[in-house]
Amino acid sequence: MHHHNFFISCRTAPDAANPYIKPSVPTIHELVSKRQEKAAKLYDYAYEYWELTDPTLRLATDKPVLITITQKDVKEEHERLVREAAALVTATAETTSSYRHVQNWVDRTVDNTLRELAMQTMIQSGGYTIQAFVRFLQQRLEPSKTALASQIRQEYRAVMDQARNTNEGLRSSGSTVAK
């Protein structure tokens, strides 16, 4: 019987059937359009307010002007969005690679019968993720704290018995053991 240790933190890993998310970066023209729409709304509000003011006050204030947004106005924002998207793609690729490594490890080390049981269980409960699969294995295979303590106690006793037997064997043969 093979015992496997699981060093994967499946309690903190995010559940995601497909961890790869391709970020959407608006084109520079789309950013210009968005900003121009906002500018138009602000202009409409300002113009409406200006028209509602007392005519004598209107003479003392400038009529609102619709500003025109250019590519130069949104260049920095667009560059920032492109950098953020590139960073997200890199992080996602690293996460995907980690998931792939875990899946390969599971495929190499987990018995087919146990793997099929886990797959059936997960499909019935909503779907497969590598995190759910590892949690399933952990729940079924991880020894309880009392079982682990019992195993450690047995191993300790075995080592102590072996040491005692070695000391007794040395005493009976006349050898001395340094303390």
RANORHU-V480682 format. One record per backbone hydrogen bond with DSSP energy under -1.0 kcal/mol. NH is the residue of the N-H (numbers start at 1). CO is the residue of the C=O. If there is no record, write none. Layout:
nh = [NH	NH]
co = [CO	CO]
//
This chain:
nh = [10	31	32	33	34	35	36	37	38	39	40	41	42	43	44	45	46	47	48	49	50	51	52	58	59	78	79	80	81	82	83	84	85	86	87	88	89	90	91	92	93	94	95	96	97	98	99	100	101	102	103	104	105	106	107	108	109	110	115	116	117	118	119	120	121	122	123	124	125	127	133	134	135	136	137	138	139	140	141	142	148	149	150	151	152	153	154	155	156	157	158	159	160	161	162	163	164	165	166	167	168	169	170	171	172	173	174	175]
co = [8	27	28	29	30	31	32	33	34	35	36	37	38	39	40	41	42	43	44	45	46	47	48	54	55	74	75	76	77	78	79	80	81	82	83	84	85	86	87	88	89	90	91	92	93	94	95	96	97	98	99	100	101	102	103	104	105	106	111	112	113	114	115	116	117	118	119	120	121	122	129	130	131	132	133	134	135	136	137	138	144	145	146	147	148	149	150	151	152	153	154	155	156	157	158	159	160	161	162	163	164	165	166	167	168	169	171	170]
//
